[in-house]
């Protein structure tokens, strides 16, 4: 069975690498920080890992949802055509929830991004091939 991952809040790709080294394929990578996405690309190249099928996106997750949700839906359906399991992974910023952070919860600037991550997962759950 094929296991395909769409990665958001990807950072430098450590979470993705763990999944990939355990049989998952990374289909899409989205990261807001240019420095992190550049590190991600560099390390994948150095390790000779395949490029994500649907490429890299370097934008705010909310902009991605507004501008590319139709493309994302299409890519999810395409990925499922061969009966693959498709999932989303990511590490939404957590300083607003952390005891060591700002403790603003879901109302904090980064806390709001957790809802965006949930919305991505809801979008994926209701896609049928």
MOPAC internal coordinates of N, CA, C and O (Angstrom, degrees):
PM7 1SCF
backbone

  N    0.0000 0     0.00 0     0.00 0    0    0    0
  C    1.4400 1     0.00 0     0.00 0    1    0    0
  C    1.5266 1   108.64 1     0.00 0    2    1    0
  O    1.2310 1   120.67 1   -44.47 1    3    2    1
  N    1.3226 1   116.32 1   135.53 1    3    2    1
  C    1.4514 1   121.32 1   176.88 1    5    3    2
  C    1.5210 1   110.12 1   -84.69 1    6    5    3
  O    1.2310 1   120.84 1   -39.76 1    7    6    5
  N    1.3076 1   115.99 1   140.24 1    7    6    5
  C    1.4556 1   123.43 1  -179.48 1    9    7    6
  C    1.5221 1   107.93 1  -122.23 1   10    9    7
  O    1.2310 1   120.41 1   -66.67 1   11   10    9
  N    1.3200 1   116.83 1   113.33 1   11   10    9
  C    1.4605 1   121.06 1  -173.14 1   13   11   10
  C    1.5202 1   110.90 1  -116.50 1   14   13   11
  O    1.2310 1   121.30 1   -42.27 1   15   14   13
  N    1.3237 1   115.12 1   137.73 1   15   14   13
  C    1.4548 1   122.02 1  -174.27 1   17   15   14
  C    1.5243 1   111.55 1  -120.97 1   18   17   15
  O    1.2310 1   121.32 1   -45.19 1   19   18   17
  N    1.3301 1   115.08 1   134.81 1   19   18   17
  C    1.4573 1   123.41 1   169.21 1   21   19   18
  C    1.5287 1   104.78 1  -107.27 1   22   21   19
  O    1.2310 1   120.38 1   -59.50 1   23   22   21
  N    1.3167 1   116.88 1   120.50 1   23   22   21
  C    1.4569 1   121.56 1  -172.06 1   25   23   22
  C    1.5260 1   111.45 1  -108.02 1   26   25   23
  O    1.2310 1   121.02 1   -53.34 1   27   26   25
  N    1.3262 1   115.65 1   126.66 1   27   26   25
  C    1.4632 1   122.31 1   176.65 1   29   27   26
  C    1.5189 1   108.40 1  -123.64 1   30   29   27
  O    1.2310 1   120.56 1   -25.99 1   31   30   29
  N    1.3253 1   116.53 1   154.01 1   31   30   29
  C    1.4662 1   121.34 1  -174.14 1   33   31   30
  C    1.5280 1   107.94 1    54.50 1   34   33   31
  O    1.2310 1   120.74 1  -132.30 1   35   34   33
  N    1.3310 1   116.19 1    47.70 1   35   34   33
  C    1.4596 1   123.00 1  -167.99 1   37   35   34
  C    1.5190 1   114.75 1   -73.98 1   38   37   35
  O    1.2310 1   120.25 1   159.39 1   39   38   37
  N    1.3227 1   117.13 1   -20.61 1   39   38   37
  C    1.4601 1   118.87 1  -177.58 1   41   39   38
  C    1.5121 1   110.56 1    57.46 1   42   41   39
  O    1.2310 1   120.38 1    42.31 1   43   42   41
  N    1.3189 1   116.87 1  -137.69 1   43   42   41
  C    1.4702 1   121.62 1   179.16 1   45   43   42
  C    1.5211 1   112.33 1   -87.35 1   46   45   43
  O    1.2310 1   120.13 1  -179.67 1   47   46   45
  N    1.3250 1   117.36 1     0.33 1   47   46   45
  C    1.4580 1   120.79 1   171.90 1   49   47   46
  C    1.5182 1   116.81 1    97.66 1   50   49   47
  O    1.2310 1   119.59 1  -167.06 1   51   50   49
  N    1.3250 1   118.38 1    12.94 1   51   50   49
  C    1.4654 1   119.15 1  -177.63 1   53   51   50
  C    1.5252 1   112.44 1   -66.04 1   54   53   51
  O    1.2310 1   119.87 1   137.67 1   55   54   53
  N    1.3155 1   117.84 1   -42.33 1   55   54   53
  C    1.4669 1   120.60 1   177.36 1   57   55   54
  C    1.5280 1   109.94 1   -62.10 1   58   57   55
  O    1.2310 1   120.76 1   135.53 1   59   58   57
  N    1.3146 1   116.15 1   -44.47 1   59   58   57
  C    1.4653 1   121.14 1   178.87 1   61   59   58
  C    1.5214 1   110.99 1   -59.82 1   62   61   59
  O    1.2310 1   120.75 1   136.30 1   63   62   61
  N    1.3158 1   116.17 1   -43.70 1   63   62   61
  C    1.4628 1   120.77 1  -179.37 1   65   63   62
  C    1.5264 1   110.86 1   -60.26 1   66   65   63
  O    1.2310 1   120.09 1   138.11 1   67   66   65
  N    1.3150 1   117.43 1   -41.89 1   67   66   65
  C    1.4614 1   120.58 1   177.40 1   69   67   66
  C    1.5142 1   112.09 1   -59.52 1   70   69   67
  O    1.2310 1   120.73 1   136.32 1   71   70   69
  N    1.3323 1   116.21 1   -43.68 1   71   70   69
  C    1.4604 1   119.50 1   177.58 1   73   71   70
  C    1.5324 1   110.85 1   -66.48 1   74   73   71
  O    1.2310 1   120.94 1   135.74 1   75   74   73
  N    1.3121 1   115.80 1   -44.26 1   75   74   73
  C    1.4641 1   119.60 1  -177.10 1   77   75   74
  C    1.5256 1   111.99 1   -63.39 1   78   77   75
  O    1.2310 1   120.31 1   140.09 1   79   78   77
  N    1.3128 1   117.02 1   -39.91 1   79   78   77
  C    1.4654 1   120.23 1   179.48 1   81   79   78
  C    1.5260 1   111.99 1   -71.08 1   82   81   79
  O    1.2310 1   120.55 1   174.19 1   83   82   81
  N    1.3283 1   116.56 1    -5.81 1   83   82   81
  C    1.4526 1   121.19 1   178.12 1   85   83   82
  C    1.5233 1   112.47 1  -116.86 1   86   85   83
  O    1.2310 1   120.79 1  -152.81 1   87   86   85
  N    1.3320 1   116.09 1    27.19 1   87   86   85
  C    1.4519 1   120.69 1   169.29 1   89   87   86
  C    1.5127 1   117.56 1   100.20 1   90   89   87
  O    1.2310 1   119.50 1   178.87 1   91   90   89
  N    1.3085 1   118.55 1    -1.13 1   91   90   89
  C    1.4703 1   121.31 1   178.54 1   93   91   90
  C    1.5198 1   109.15 1   -90.86 1   94   93   91
  O    1.2310 1   120.41 1   -27.51 1   95   94   93
  N    1.3198 1   116.82 1   152.49 1   95   94   93
  C    1.4658 1   119.41 1   172.72 1   97   95   94
  C    1.5265 1   108.54 1  -110.51 1   98   97   95
  O    1.2310 1   121.33 1   -42.24 1   99   98   97
  N    1.3060 1   115.07 1   137.76 1   99   98   97
  C    1.4576 1   121.37 1  -179.86 1  101   99   98
  C    1.5230 1   107.59 1   -87.26 1  102  101   99
  O    1.2310 1   120.64 1   -62.55 1  103  102  101
  N    1.3274 1   116.37 1   117.45 1  103  102  101
  C    1.4530 1   121.92 1  -175.30 1  105  103  102
  C    1.5321 1   112.87 1   -94.83 1  106  105  103
  O    1.2310 1   120.66 1   144.25 1  107  106  105
  N    1.3309 1   116.35 1   -35.75 1  107  106  105
  C    1.4650 1   122.16 1  -176.75 1  109  107  106
  C    1.5188 1   108.48 1  -148.60 1  110  109  107
  O    1.2310 1   121.13 1   -37.82 1  111  110  109
  N    1.3247 1   115.45 1   142.18 1  111  110  109
  C    1.4626 1   121.64 1   177.27 1  113  111  110
  C    1.5211 1   108.40 1  -126.43 1  114  113  111
  O    1.2310 1   120.57 1   -51.49 1  115  114  113
  N    1.3308 1   116.52 1   128.51 1  115  114  113
  C    1.4630 1   120.99 1   173.93 1  117  115  114
  C    1.5241 1   108.86 1  -128.55 1  118  117  115
  O    1.2310 1   121.30 1   -53.04 1  119  118  117
  N    1.3220 1   115.11 1   126.96 1  119  118  117
  C    1.4651 1   121.95 1   178.36 1  121  119  118
  C    1.5164 1   108.69 1  -145.15 1  122  121  119
  O    1.2310 1   120.66 1   -45.46 1  123  122  121
  N    1.3138 1   116.35 1   134.54 1  123  122  121
  C    1.4578 1   122.50 1  -177.52 1  125  123  122
  C    1.5321 1   113.00 1   -73.54 1  126  125  123
  O    1.2310 1   120.42 1   139.83 1  127  126  125
  N    1.3183 1   116.80 1   -40.17 1  127  126  125
  C    1.4610 1   121.56 1  -175.06 1  129  127  126
  C    1.5261 1   111.53 1   -79.05 1  130  129  127
  O    1.2310 1   120.91 1   -57.26 1  131  130  129
  N    1.3161 1   115.86 1   122.74 1  131  130  129
  C    1.4706 1   120.49 1   177.96 1  133  131  130
  C    1.5242 1   111.50 1   -61.01 1  134  133  131
  O    1.2310 1   120.53 1   140.14 1  135  134  133
  N    1.3243 1   116.59 1   -39.86 1  135  134  133
  C    1.4673 1   119.66 1  -179.74 1  137  135  134
  C    1.5293 1   110.76 1   -61.64 1  138  137  135
  O    1.2310 1   120.29 1   137.30 1  139  138  137
  N    1.3338 1   117.06 1   -42.70 1  139  138  137
  C    1.4605 1   119.85 1  -179.78 1  141  139  138
  C    1.5245 1   111.74 1   -69.23 1  142  141  139
  O    1.2310 1   120.02 1   137.30 1  143  142  141
  N    1.3260 1   117.57 1   -42.70 1  143  142  141
  C    1.4738 1   119.14 1  -178.78 1  145  143  142
  C    1.5298 1   110.34 1   -65.71 1  146  145  143
  O    1.2310 1   120.24 1   144.70 1  147  146  145
  N    1.3278 1   117.15 1   -35.30 1  147  146  145
  C    1.4675 1   120.03 1   176.67 1  149  147  146
  C    1.5190 1   111.34 1   -66.53 1  150  149  147
  O    1.2310 1   120.29 1   139.41 1  151  150  149
  N    1.3336 1   117.05 1   -40.59 1  151  150  149
  C    1.4672 1   120.57 1   176.22 1  153  151  150
  C    1.5267 1   110.62 1   -64.05 1  154  153  151
  O    1.2310 1   121.06 1   140.13 1  155  154  153
  N    1.3286 1   115.58 1   -39.87 1  155  154  153
  C    1.4659 1   121.65 1   178.33 1  157  155  154
  C    1.5327 1   109.89 1   -59.08 1  158  157  155
  O    1.2310 1   120.70 1   128.15 1  159  158  157
  N    1.3199 1   116.27 1   -51.85 1  159  158  157
  C    1.4708 1   120.89 1  -179.21 1  161  159  158
  C    1.5304 1   111.12 1   -61.26 1  162  161  159
  O    1.2310 1   120.72 1   136.09 1  163  162  161
  N    1.3095 1   116.22 1   -43.91 1  163  162  161
  C    1.4624 1   121.19 1  -178.84 1  165  163  162
  C    1.5268 1   110.97 1   -60.10 1  166  165  163
  O    1.2310 1   120.55 1   131.26 1  167  166  165
  N    1.3270 1   116.55 1   -48.74 1  167  166  165
  C    1.4620 1   119.30 1  -176.68 1  169  167  166
  C    1.5275 1   111.72 1   -66.89 1  170  169  167
  O    1.2310 1   120.07 1   142.06 1  171  170  169
  N    1.3292 1   117.47 1   -37.94 1  171  170  169
  C    1.4742 1   119.50 1   177.87 1  173  171  170
  C    1.5263 1   110.25 1   -63.86 1  174  173  171
  O    1.2310 1   120.76 1   139.97 1  175  174  173
  N    1.3074 1   116.16 1   -40.03 1  175  174  173
  C    1.4534 1   120.65 1   178.31 1  177  175  174
  C    1.5302 1   110.62 1   -64.03 1  178  177  175
  O    1.2310 1   120.00 1   134.08 1  179  178  177
  N    1.3258 1   117.60 1   -45.92 1  179  178  177
  C    1.4701 1   122.00 1  -179.28 1  181  179  178
  C    1.5323 1   111.43 1   -63.86 1  182  181  179
  O    1.2310 1   120.62 1   146.82 1  183  182  181
  N    1.3303 1   116.42 1   -33.18 1  183  182  181
  C    1.4615 1   120.49 1  -179.14 1  185  183  182
  C    1.5320 1   112.07 1   -89.36 1  186  185  183
  O    1.2310 1   121.11 1  -179.22 1  187  186  185
  N    1.3291 1   115.48 1     0.78 1  187  186  185
  C    1.4648 1   122.26 1   178.61 1  189  187  186
  C    1.5275 1   112.40 1    58.20 1  190  189  187
  O    1.2310 1   120.82 1  -138.00 1  191  190  189
  N    1.3277 1   116.05 1    42.00 1  191  190  189
  C    1.4568 1   121.74 1   176.44 1  193  191  190
  C    1.5206 1   109.24 1   -90.33 1  194  193  191
  O    1.2310 1   120.97 1   -28.94 1  195  194  193
  N    1.3119 1   115.75 1   151.06 1  195  194  193
  C    1.4602 1   120.15 1   179.70 1  197  195  194
  C    1.5241 1   111.21 1   -63.13 1  198  197  195
  O    1.2310 1   121.10 1   -31.06 1  199  198  197
  N    1.3139 1   115.51 1   148.94 1  199  198  197
  C    1.4589 1   120.20 1   173.45 1  201  199  198
  C    1.5234 1   109.14 1   -69.38 1  202  201  199
  O    1.2310 1   119.98 1   -32.76 1  203  202  201
  N    1.3228 1   117.64 1   147.24 1  203  202  201
  C    1.4618 1   118.89 1   174.47 1  205  203  202
  C    1.5361 1   110.24 1   -59.81 1  206  205  203
  O    1.2310 1   120.52 1   -45.44 1  207  206  205
  N    1.3063 1   116.61 1   134.56 1  207  206  205
  C    1.4696 1   121.64 1  -176.03 1  209  207  206
  C    1.5239 1   112.41 1   -52.18 1  210  209  207
  O    1.2310 1   120.17 1   137.30 1  211  210  209
  N    1.3270 1   117.28 1   -42.70 1  211  210  209
  C    1.4614 1   121.35 1  -178.02 1  213  211  210
  C    1.5245 1   112.10 1  -100.43 1  214  213  211
  O    1.2310 1   120.71 1  -168.29 1  215  214  213
  N    1.3145 1   116.25 1    11.71 1  215  214  213
  C    1.4512 1   121.51 1   170.50 1  217  215  214
  C    1.5141 1   116.11 1    82.00 1  218  217  215
  O    1.2310 1   122.91 1    14.78 1  219  218  217
  N    1.3240 1   112.02 1  -165.22 1  219  218  217
  C    1.4601 1   122.74 1  -178.44 1  221  219  218
  C    1.5163 1   109.10 1  -110.70 1  222  221  219
  O    1.2310 1   120.80 1   -35.43 1  223  222  221
  N    1.3021 1   116.08 1   144.57 1  223  222  221
  C    1.4538 1   121.74 1   174.96 1  225  223  222
  C    1.5282 1   106.96 1  -129.79 1  226  225  223
  O    1.2310 1   121.02 1   -48.73 1  227  226  225
  N    1.3171 1   115.66 1   131.27 1  227  226  225
  C    1.4612 1   121.12 1  -177.74 1  229  227  226
  C    1.5268 1   108.39 1  -118.20 1  230  229  227
  O    1.2310 1   121.32 1  -103.83 1  231  230  229
  N    1.3552 1   115.08 1    76.17 1  231  230  229
  C    1.4652 1   118.43 1  -178.93 1  233  231  230
  C    1.5281 1   110.45 1  -152.54 1  234  233  231
  O    1.2310 1   121.43 1   -13.22 1  235  234  233
  N    1.3043 1   114.87 1   166.78 1  235  234  233
  C    1.4604 1   122.29 1   175.76 1  237  235  234
  C    1.5253 1   108.81 1   -61.51 1  238  237  235
  O    1.2310 1   120.27 1   -42.54 1  239  238  237
  N    1.3172 1   117.08 1   137.46 1  239  238  237
  C    1.4600 1   121.22 1  -177.17 1  241  239  238
  C    1.5340 1   111.51 1   -59.56 1  242  241  239
  O    1.2310 1   120.03 1   144.94 1  243  242  241
  N    1.3291 1   117.54 1   -35.06 1  243  242  241
  C    1.4607 1   119.84 1   179.14 1  245  243  242
  C    1.5270 1   111.59 1   -68.73 1  246  245  243
  O    1.2310 1   120.47 1   142.07 1  247  246  245
  N    1.3281 1   116.70 1   -37.93 1  247  246  245
  C    1.4657 1   120.03 1   174.62 1  249  247  246
  C    1.5256 1   110.03 1   -64.95 1  250  249  247
  O    1.2310 1   121.06 1   140.24 1  251  250  249
  N    1.3328 1   115.58 1   -39.76 1  251  250  249
  C    1.4629 1   119.82 1   178.30 1  253  251  250
  C    1.5302 1   110.13 1   -59.32 1  254  253  251
  O    1.2310 1   120.63 1   133.78 1  255  254  253
  N    1.3235 1   116.40 1   -46.22 1  255  254  253
  C    1.4678 1   120.29 1   179.87 1  257  255  254
  C    1.5257 1   111.88 1   -62.58 1  258  257  255
  O    1.2310 1   120.33 1   140.45 1  259  258  257
  N    1.3096 1   116.98 1   -39.55 1  259  258  257
  C    1.4709 1   120.72 1  -179.43 1  261  259  258
  C    1.5202 1   112.10 1   -70.65 1  262  261  259
  O    1.2310 1   120.56 1   137.45 1  263  262  261
  N    1.3319 1   116.53 1   -42.55 1  263  262  261
  C    1.4604 1   120.90 1  -171.35 1  265  263  262
  C    1.5242 1   114.31 1   -92.98 1  266  265  263
  O    1.2310 1   120.13 1   153.78 1  267  266  265
  N    1.3118 1   117.36 1   -26.22 1  267  266  265
  C    1.4620 1   119.36 1  -170.55 1  269  267  266
  C    1.5215 1   114.52 1  -127.11 1  270  269  267
  O    1.2310 1   119.64 1  -163.56 1  271  270  269
  N    1.3341 1   118.28 1    16.44 1  271  270  269
  C    1.4714 1   118.68 1  -176.34 1  273  271  270
  C    1.5222 1   111.70 1   -63.52 1  274  273  271
  O    1.2310 1   119.76 1   144.70 1  275  274  273
  N    1.3345 1   118.07 1   -35.30 1  275  274  273
  C    1.4639 1   119.95 1   178.16 1  277  275  274
  C    1.5273 1   111.08 1   -66.37 1  278  277  275
  O    1.2310 1   120.54 1   139.64 1  279  278  277
  N    1.3261 1   116.57 1   -40.36 1  279  278  277
  C    1.4666 1   120.94 1   177.82 1  281  279  278
  C    1.5247 1   109.53 1   -65.39 1  282  281  279
  O    1.2310 1   120.48 1   138.28 1  283  282  281
  N    1.3230 1   116.70 1   -41.72 1  283  282  281
  C    1.4600 1   120.83 1   178.63 1  285  283  282
  C    1.5253 1   110.52 1   -61.71 1  286  285  283
  O    1.2310 1   120.11 1   133.67 1  287  286  285
  N    1.3188 1   117.40 1   -46.33 1  287  286  285
  C    1.4719 1   120.80 1   177.27 1  289  287  286
  C    1.5328 1   110.86 1   -56.56 1  290  289  287
  O    1.2310 1   120.97 1   133.73 1  291  290  289
  N    1.3154 1   115.75 1   -46.27 1  291  290  289
  C    1.4649 1   120.91 1   179.24 1  293  291  290
  C    1.5351 1   110.69 1   -59.74 1  294  293  291
  O    1.2310 1   120.55 1   134.04 1  295  294  293
  N    1.3327 1   116.55 1   -45.96 1  295  294  293
  C    1.4625 1   120.37 1  -178.48 1  297  295  294
  C    1.5221 1   111.89 1   -65.15 1  298  297  295
  O    1.2310 1   120.31 1   143.99 1  299  298  297
  N    1.3205 1   117.01 1   -36.01 1  299  298  297
  C    1.4685 1   120.47 1   176.44 1  301  299  298
  C    1.5284 1   109.52 1   -63.34 1  302  301  299
  O    1.2310 1   120.60 1   132.85 1  303  302  301
  N    1.3166 1   116.45 1   -47.15 1  303  302  301
  C    1.4703 1   120.21 1  -179.76 1  305  303  302
  C    1.5279 1   110.79 1   -63.36 1  306  305  303
  O    1.2310 1   120.14 1   138.61 1  307  306  305
  N    1.3219 1   117.34 1   -41.39 1  307  306  305
  C    1.4729 1   120.86 1   177.38 1  309  307  306
  C    1.5267 1   110.76 1   -61.18 1  310  309  307
  O    1.2310 1   120.65 1   138.42 1  311  310  309
  N    1.3165 1   116.36 1   -41.58 1  311  310  309
  C    1.4600 1   121.12 1  -178.34 1  313  311  310
  C    1.5165 1   112.63 1   -67.11 1  314  313  311
  O    1.2310 1   120.34 1   154.06 1  315  314  313
  N    1.3082 1   116.95 1   -25.94 1  315  314  313
  C    1.4599 1   121.24 1  -179.42 1  317  315  314
  C    1.5289 1   113.57 1   -87.93 1  318  317  315
  O    1.2310 1   119.84 1   169.82 1  319  318  317
  N    1.3127 1   117.91 1   -10.18 1  319  318  317
  C    1.4675 1   120.44 1  -175.52 1  321  319  318
  C    1.5162 1   112.96 1   -57.34 1  322  321  319
  O    1.2310 1   120.27 1   147.88 1  323  322  321
  N    1.3268 1   117.08 1   -32.12 1  323  322  321
  C    1.4648 1   119.34 1   179.89 1  325  323  322
  C    1.5372 1   111.50 1   -93.77 1  326  325  323
  O    1.2310 1   121.09 1  -158.80 1  327  326  325
  N    1.3392 1   115.52 1    21.20 1  327  326  325
  C    1.4707 1   123.43 1   178.42 1  329  327  326
  C    1.5257 1   112.91 1    68.66 1  330  329  327
  O    1.2310 1   120.33 1  -157.72 1  331  330  329
  N    1.3207 1   116.97 1    22.28 1  331  330  329
  C    1.4608 1   121.52 1   177.24 1  333  331  330
  C    1.5144 1   110.99 1   -69.37 1  334  333  331
  O    1.2310 1   121.18 1   -29.03 1  335  334  333
  N    1.3079 1   115.34 1   150.97 1  335  334  333
  C    1.4552 1   121.20 1   167.30 1  337  335  334
  C    1.5180 1   106.88 1   -81.53 1  338  337  335
  O    1.2310 1   120.06 1   -45.36 1  339  338  337
  N    1.3125 1   117.50 1   134.64 1  339  338  337
  C    1.4563 1   122.55 1  -178.74 1  341  339  338
  C    1.5195 1   108.40 1  -122.81 1  342  341  339
  O    1.2310 1   120.94 1   -46.40 1  343  342  341
  N    1.3161 1   115.80 1   133.60 1  343  342  341
  C    1.4567 1   119.64 1   179.15 1  345  343  342
  C    1.5152 1   112.07 1  -140.97 1  346  345  343
  O    1.2310 1   121.39 1   -14.83 1  347  346  345
  N    1.3099 1   114.95 1   165.17 1  347  346  345
  C    1.4597 1   122.78 1   175.16 1  349  347  346
  C    1.5263 1   107.25 1  -111.63 1  350  349  347
  O    1.2310 1   120.84 1   -39.72 1  351  350  349
  N    1.3226 1   116.00 1   140.28 1  351  350  349
  C    1.4558 1   121.14 1   170.99 1  353  351  350
  C    1.5235 1   107.48 1  -130.80 1  354  353  351
  O    1.2310 1   121.03 1   -18.11 1  355  354  353
  N    1.2957 1   115.63 1   161.89 1  355  354  353
  C    1.4488 1   119.01 1   176.89 1  357  355  354
  C    1.5054 1   111.51 1   171.60 1  358  357  355
  O    1.2310 1   122.05 1   -13.87 1  359  358  357
  N    1.2976 1   113.68 1   166.13 1  359  358  357
  C    1.4553 1   120.83 1   177.98 1  361  359  358
  C    1.5081 1   110.40 1  -126.03 1  362  361  359
  O    1.2310 1   120.09 1  -102.59 1  363  362  361
  N    1.3522 1   117.43 1    77.41 1  363  362  361
  C    1.4619 1   118.43 1   179.30 1  365  363  362
  C    1.5301 1   110.49 1   -55.69 1  366  365  363
  O    1.2310 1   120.28 1   -38.10 1  367  366  365
  N    1.3088 1   117.07 1   141.90 1  367  366  365
  C    1.4643 1   120.37 1  -177.98 1  369  367  366
  C    1.5336 1   111.47 1   -55.11 1  370  369  367
  O    1.2310 1   120.80 1   -44.97 1  371  370  369
  N    1.3178 1   116.07 1   135.03 1  371  370  369
  C    1.4626 1   119.34 1  -173.57 1  373  371  370
  C    1.5232 1   115.78 1  -115.91 1  374  373  371
  O    1.2310 1   117.57 1  -172.48 1  375  374  373
  N    1.3327 1   122.23 1     7.52 1  375  374  373
  C    1.4673 1   119.25 1  -177.66 1  377  375  374
  C    1.5252 1   114.05 1   -55.77 1  378  377  375
  O    1.2310 1   119.84 1   149.99 1  379  378  377
  N    1.3077 1   117.91 1   -30.01 1  379  378  377
  C    1.4592 1   119.67 1  -179.26 1  381  379  378
  C    1.5267 1   112.78 1   -73.74 1  382  381  379
  O    1.2310 1   119.88 1   167.62 1  383  382  381
  N    1.3283 1   117.83 1   -12.38 1  383  382  381
  C    1.4592 1   121.63 1   178.50 1  385  383  382
  C    1.5258 1   112.43 1  -107.45 1  386  385  383
  O    1.2310 1   120.62 1   162.72 1  387  386  385
  N    1.3064 1   116.42 1   -17.28 1  387  386  385
  C    1.4524 1   122.06 1  -174.36 1  389  387  386
  C    1.5302 1   111.92 1   -74.76 1  390  389  387
  O    1.2310 1   120.97 1   -37.58 1  391  390  389
  N    1.3431 1   115.76 1   142.42 1  391  390  389
  C    1.4552 1   120.95 1   174.79 1  393  391  390
  C    1.5313 1   109.71 1   -60.94 1  394  393  391
  O    1.2310 1   120.62 1   145.98 1  395  394  393
  N    1.3266 1   116.41 1   -34.02 1  395  394  393
  C    1.4611 1   120.94 1   179.68 1  397  395  394
  C    1.5299 1   112.07 1   -84.03 1  398  397  395
  O    1.2310 1   120.19 1   175.20 1  399  398  397
  N    1.3199 1   117.25 1    -4.80 1  399  398  397
  C    1.4604 1   121.14 1  -176.01 1  401  399  398
  C    1.5099 1   113.34 1  -100.06 1  402  401  399
  O    1.2310 1   121.20 1    29.07 1  403  402  401
  N    1.2917 1   115.31 1  -150.93 1  403  402  401
  C    1.4618 1   122.59 1  -173.92 1  405  403  402
  C    1.5305 1   113.24 1   -81.19 1  406  405  403
  O    1.2310 1   120.03 1   161.00 1  407  406  405
  N    1.3202 1   117.55 1   -19.00 1  407  406  405
  C    1.4568 1   124.69 1   177.42 1  409  407  406
  C    1.5312 1   113.05 1    55.32 1  410  409  407
  O    1.2310 1   120.70 1  -139.10 1  411  410  409
  N    1.3107 1   116.26 1    40.90 1  411  410  409
  C    1.4602 1   121.07 1   176.66 1  413  411  410
  C    1.5239 1   112.04 1   -95.02 1  414  413  411
  O    1.2310 1   120.87 1   174.85 1  415  414  413
  N    1.3240 1   115.93 1    -5.15 1  415  414  413
  C    1.4564 1   120.36 1   177.86 1  417  415  414
  C    1.5110 1   113.14 1    60.53 1  418  417  415
  O    1.2310 1   121.07 1    32.77 1  419  418  417
  N    1.3216 1   115.56 1  -147.23 1  419  418  417
  C    1.4681 1   120.83 1  -175.60 1  421  419  418
  C    1.5188 1   113.29 1   -66.85 1  422  421  419
  O    1.2310 1   119.54 1   165.61 1  423  422  421
  N    1.3124 1   118.48 1   -14.39 1  423  422  421
  C    1.4569 1   121.10 1   179.64 1  425  423  422
  C    1.5185 1   113.15 1   -89.49 1  426  425  423
  O    1.2310 1   119.87 1   169.73 1  427  426  425
  N    1.3180 1   117.84 1   -10.27 1  427  426  425
  C    1.4597 1   121.70 1   178.07 1  429  427  426
  C    1.5203 1   111.17 1   -71.39 1  430  429  427
  O    1.2310 1   120.88 1   -17.20 1  431  430  429
  N    1.3152 1   115.91 1   162.80 1  431  430  429
  C    1.4678 1   121.18 1  -178.52 1  433  431  430
  C    1.5290 1   111.90 1   -55.78 1  434  433  431
  O    1.2310 1   120.37 1   133.14 1  435  434  433
  N    1.3254 1   116.90 1   -46.86 1  435  434  433
  C    1.4679 1   120.30 1   177.74 1  437  435  434
  C    1.5193 1   112.02 1   -81.05 1  438  437  435
  O    1.2310 1   120.08 1   151.48 1  439  438  437
  N    1.3199 1   117.45 1   -28.52 1  439  438  437
  C    1.4608 1   121.17 1   178.52 1  441  439  438
  C    1.5146 1   112.42 1   -59.59 1  442  441  439
  O    1.2310 1   120.74 1   145.88 1  443  442  441
  N    1.3180 1   116.19 1   -34.12 1  443  442  441
  C    1.4687 1   121.00 1   178.49 1  445  443  442
  C    1.5276 1   111.80 1   -64.46 1  446  445  443
  O    1.2310 1   120.69 1   154.12 1  447  446  445
  N    1.3244 1   116.29 1   -25.88 1  447  446  445
  C    1.4587 1   119.79 1  -179.74 1  449  447  446
  C    1.5264 1   112.25 1   -69.48 1  450  449  447
  O    1.2310 1   120.38 1   155.74 1  451  450  449
  N    1.3175 1   116.88 1   -24.26 1  451  450  449
  C    1.4664 1   119.35 1   176.89 1  453  451  450
  C    1.5255 1   110.66 1   -62.98 1  454  453  451
  O    1.2310 1   120.28 1   142.10 1  455  454  453
  N    1.3314 1   117.07 1   -37.90 1  455  454  453
  C    1.4615 1   120.43 1   176.42 1  457  455  454
  C    1.5329 1   110.14 1   -64.99 1  458  457  455
  O    1.2310 1   120.04 1   142.40 1  459  458  457
  N    1.3172 1   117.54 1   -37.60 1  459  458  457
  C    1.4708 1   120.70 1   177.00 1  461  459  458
  C    1.5247 1   110.15 1   -61.44 1  462  461  459
  O    1.2310 1   120.40 1   139.78 1  463  462  461
  N    1.3169 1   116.84 1   -40.22 1  463  462  461
  C    1.4597 1   121.07 1   178.31 1  465  463  462
  C    1.5279 1   110.43 1   -64.23 1  466  465  463
  O    1.2310 1   120.35 1   138.42 1  467  466  465
  N    1.3092 1   116.94 1   -41.58 1  467  466  465
  C    1.4698 1   120.93 1   176.32 1  469  467  466
  C    1.5237 1   109.92 1   -62.23 1  470  469  467
  O    1.2310 1   120.22 1   137.48 1  471  470  469
  N    1.3243 1   117.18 1   -42.52 1  471  470  469
  C    1.4691 1   120.77 1   178.79 1  473  471  470
  C    1.5166 1   111.89 1   -61.56 1  474  473  471
  O    1.2310 1   119.99 1   142.66 1  475  474  473
  N    1.3181 1   117.62 1   -37.34 1  475  474  473
  C    1.4647 1   120.77 1   175.58 1  477  475  474
  C    1.5217 1   110.55 1   -60.70 1  478  477  475
  O    1.2310 1   120.71 1   135.16 1  479  478  477
  N    1.3144 1   116.26 1   -44.84 1  479  478  477
  C    1.4591 1   120.51 1  -178.89 1  481  479  478
  C    1.5227 1   112.10 1   -67.50 1  482  481  479
  O    1.2310 1   120.07 1   143.16 1  483  482  481
  N    1.3142 1   117.47 1   -36.84 1  483  482  481
  C    1.4635 1   120.91 1   176.40 1  485  483  482
  C    1.5266 1   109.16 1   -64.94 1  486  485  483
  O    1.2310 1   120.53 1   137.06 1  487  486  485
  N    1.3117 1   116.59 1   -42.94 1  487  486  485
  C    1.4706 1   120.93 1   177.59 1  489  487  486
  C    1.5263 1   110.16 1   -56.73 1  490  489  487
  O    1.2310 1   120.77 1   135.45 1  491  490  489
  N    1.3151 1   116.13 1   -44.55 1  491  490  489
  C    1.4564 1   120.06 1  -178.25 1  493  491  490
  C    1.5230 1   112.00 1   -68.34 1  494  493  491
  O    1.2310 1   120.06 1   142.21 1  495  494  493
  N    1.3225 1   117.49 1   -37.79 1  495  494  493
  C    1.4721 1   120.50 1  -177.17 1  497  495  494
  C    1.5162 1   112.09 1   -61.87 1  498  497  495
  O    1.2310 1   120.07 1   147.17 1  499  498  497
  N    1.3143 1   117.48 1   -32.83 1  499  498  497
  C    1.4545 1   119.81 1  -174.16 1  501  499  498
  C    1.5212 1   113.87 1   -95.80 1  502  501  499
  O    1.2310 1   120.45 1  -168.33 1  503  502  501
  N    1.3208 1   116.75 1    11.67 1  503  502  501
  C    1.4520 1   120.53 1   176.46 1  505  503  502
  C    1.5220 1   109.18 1   -88.17 1  506  505  503
  O    1.2310 1   121.10 1   -52.43 1  507  506  505
  N    1.2910 1   115.49 1   127.57 1  507  506  505
  C    1.4704 1   121.18 1   177.66 1  509  507  506
  C    1.5212 1   108.22 1  -113.28 1  510  509  507
  O    1.2310 1   121.21 1   -35.77 1  511  510  509
  N    1.3135 1   115.29 1   144.23 1  511  510  509
  C    1.4715 1   117.89 1   176.26 1  513  511  510
  C    1.5031 1   110.31 1   -93.35 1  514  513  511
  O    1.2310 1   120.10 1   180.00 1  515  514  513

